């Protein structure tokens, strides 16, 4: 198994500090020696993948939440305080999310955005208000959830899970009625969000919810121009093979998908797929190892 990247280890150290979990509890539940633990905490040592997952389980966090504590490159956009305050005021006055979307989206492509921490501190109350107050999510509101997904916790989304799924199903139906460019954009946005939610639930061991989301993803009509959605569908198949313990088949499928991307996708689209698929099959499967290990030992998942 490949080593764990330093940014991940540093993020784990930060979460341990923020969670205030006692050293005694961590040592008891992870079977790590005190010497190795303190060496790791002081930034002078490494840990194995299995120990990492034991620590994450003790902290009750997944890799998606750990990612919030990893350094990210800020998006290249002139984000002024005036723009942000105008977006917040527009939402409060009219419930419009157009300007909130514009803050996070700096290109023609969709995806999970990375924003300066000071901006998120101000925006988070607005994002939570949108998530909680909305009864029937519009496509624009679903775009907000996708763009700002890094800044919702797993519990934030879990509390609104039923409403969110209802909104996704409705928007899939409406997109099929529209057709054309509207349908294409809706399928891309919904497909990306469903994929992120599938990964999130998979790494938290929520198999039933993961399967429900996969079924919704598969229900979408994917056409020849829905290339991103078609690739994500194949990546989901890899995830399901990994969790089923079929590592050899998963590796073959993973390599095939990467080859498809390099052959058929222009280079400017590669960064998104590289983020989705990781640097290697080993790094990709790391986030699902926790689920796989529990499944293989017959333990309850969740």
C-alpha positions, 0 to 999 in steps of 0.5 A, a space after each residue: 500500500 502506498 504511503 499516506 500523503 503529508 497533507 492528510 496526516 497534517 489534517 488528521 493532527 489538526 482534527 485531533 487537536 480540535 476534537 479534544 479527544 483524550 490520548 487514552 481513548 485514542 490509544 485504546 481504540 486504535 491499538 497504537 503505542 504511546 511512543 508511535 502516537 506522540 511521534 506522529 502528533 509531533 510531526 516526526 512519524 508516519 502511520 499505516 493506512 489501517 491505523 489512520 482509519 482507526 483514528 478517523 473512526 475514533 474521531 468520528 470523521 471521514 476523509 471528506 471532513 478531513 479534507 476541510 482541514 487540508 490546504 487548498 489553492 484559492 480560486 483565482 477570482 477577485 472576491 471583494 468584501 462588497 461582492 460577498 456582502 451584496 450576495 448575502 443581502 440579495 439572498 436575504 431580500 429575495 432568496 435569490 442565489 444567483 450572486 452566491 453561485 457567482 462567488 464560487 463559480 469562476 469558469 464554464 465548468 461545475 464542481 466543488 469550489 475552494 474558497 477563502 476561509 474568511 469568506 466561508 465564515 461569513 457565508 456559512 449562516 446563509 448556506 445553512 439557512 438555504 439548506 434548512 429552509 428550502 422545502 423543494 430545492 430548485 436547480 439553482 439551489 442544488 448548484 449552491 449545494 454542489 459548489 459549497 459542498 466542502 463547507 457542509 459537514 456530514 451531519 449538516 447534509 444528513 439532517 436534510 437528506 430526505 428533502 435533498 433527495 426529493 429535490 434531486 429526483 424532481 430536478 431530474 424529471 424537470 430536466 428531461 422535460 426541458 431537453 437541450 442545453 438546460 437538460 445537459 447542465 442539469 444532468 451534469 450538476 446533479 450527477 456531480 452532486 450525487 457522485 460526491 454524496 455517494 462517496 461521502 456515504 460510502 466512506 461513512 459506511 452508510 451502505 443503504 443510503 449509498 445504494 439509494 443514491 446510486 439508484 437515483 444516479 442510474 435513473 438519469 438518462 445519459 446521452 452522448 454529450 453527457 460525457 462527465 456524467 458517463 465517466 462518473 457512472 463508471 467511477 461509481 462502478 469501481 467504488 461498488 467493486 472495491 466495497 464488494 471486495 473485488 479488488 482485481 476487477 476494480 483495478 481493471 475498471 479503474 485503469 480502463 476509465 483513466 485510459 478513456 479520460 486520457 483518450 477522449 477528454 481534452 487536457 483542460 478537463 483532466 484536473 477534475 477527473 484526477 481529483 475524483 479518481 486520485 493519483 492512483 488506484 491505491 489512493 482512490 481506494 483508501 477512502 473506502 478501505 474502512 467500509 471494506 474492512 468492516 464488511 469483510 469482518 461481518 461487522 455492522 456498517 454505520 
